[in-house]
Amino acid sequence: MTDKTSLFETLNPPQRMLMGPGPINAYPRVHQAISQSLIGQYDPVMTGYMNQVQALYRGVFQTENKQTMLVDGTARSGIEAVLVSVLQPGDKVLIPVIGRFGHLLCEIAQRVGAEVKTIDIEWGEVCSPEQVEKAIKQYQPKLLATVQGDTSTTMNQPLKEMGEICERHGVLFYCDATASIAGNDLKVDEWHLDAVSAGLQKCLGGPSGSAPITLSDRCAEVINRRKHVEAGIRADHHEQGEDAMIQSNYFDLAMIMDYWGPERLNHHTEATSMLYAARECARLFLEEGPDEVIGRHKQAGDALATGLRAMGLELFGNQTYKMNNVVGVYIPANVDGDAIRRELLTCFGIEIGTSFGPLHGKIWRIGTMGYNARQECVLTTLAALESILVKHKAAIQPGQAVAAAMEFYL
Ligand SMILES: *Cc1c(COP(=O)(O)O)cnc(C)c1O
């Protein structure tokens, strides 16, 4: 039975240092933004904020795309919105799978009724442009869908050449950049991406619950051909599109675009507090400067990886393609990975990540993202991990890690 007194206790979560693959600690300014007053959905101040959010995220995505907005929900709501709005039943989609989130793209595309073809890549590697071009020629998909940074393997899929290939073959190109955006280069227009979705809880330094997305004009046109405005809000000037109706109402990007556009179609009620958070995340990123923020992630990621190596630990995956903001590290022999994680949490208040699928029980994943891509977080995590590993008599070289990481912060 639940203790009745605890139900009415003031919410007082512990202070943790979240050093896993996300979620992470939000920037203090994001907490402040979330706590601001609620206003009405069509208050001119609110619609003004919506326009600002669009402009700010054009900066974050490095795009001129008019159709840049938020989908209300966690990062996978952005993924689902793009896939359900672009893919009609029977449409062909090509998906390079480099990890868990590639499988997620396949699963969502299958639910949508698309014909899915995968390029299966061993975990810890990325897909080559040659593999993509060959598969596109053979299969002739409508859409190439991929993940940029797949936190499950810590690999960062290069996108530039894939974008050129899609452009050449007239294939739409979508990418889930949730884990990579703001910590690794992402140039939407320059790399010919037609659709990109993200989330706040990785390098953007916010809580989960809002999915920024951007769509090229070409992609928006494909989606608008499927436009069916719901009956209760339909007006005389609305023309229904000639293509099949989008299978989801909530994730119908044709209607969502009209909510964010001059029409202000009354589709859903924008999640006001999350919009405040998303706005602050973008403002923090652009204020500090994209190159500076990405540089800070690289510095923290390199310092952490070097520290782990100095401790005698082995890193997972092809390091040429490692994401700046998360590292996979093999759990040393003869220690219980979950017991170490538990003690890091109880003794130091530090959370690091476990792993999925073929890597489960083999590697930990340690992230340095957003507010936590900082020297203190890197050094404290290394010192704490080392002390728990020493306690568990792991075969490591103590006394080196923190000094090696400090070299990155001279
Ligand atoms: C973390 C992560 C997500 C998160 O999705 P949620 O719905 O917010 O849990 C999505 N995609 C990738 C590649 C991620 O790393």
The ligand as a Gaussian input file, in Angstrom:
#p B3LYP/6-31G(d) Opt

LIG

0 1
 C       17.348000       9.622000     -27.336000
 C       16.890000       9.423000     -28.704000
 C       15.531000       9.544000     -29.036000
 C       14.558000       9.815000     -27.927000
 O       13.227000       9.638000     -28.234000
 P       12.152000       9.982000     -27.111000
 O       10.867000       9.733000     -27.767000
 O       12.342000      11.410000     -26.720000
 O       12.436000       9.061000     -25.972000
 C       15.175000       9.427000     -30.365000
 N       16.092000       9.188000     -31.321000
 C       17.409000       9.054000     -31.018000
 C       18.394000       8.807000     -32.103000
 C       17.830000       9.160000     -29.701000
 O       19.116000       9.005000     -29.383000

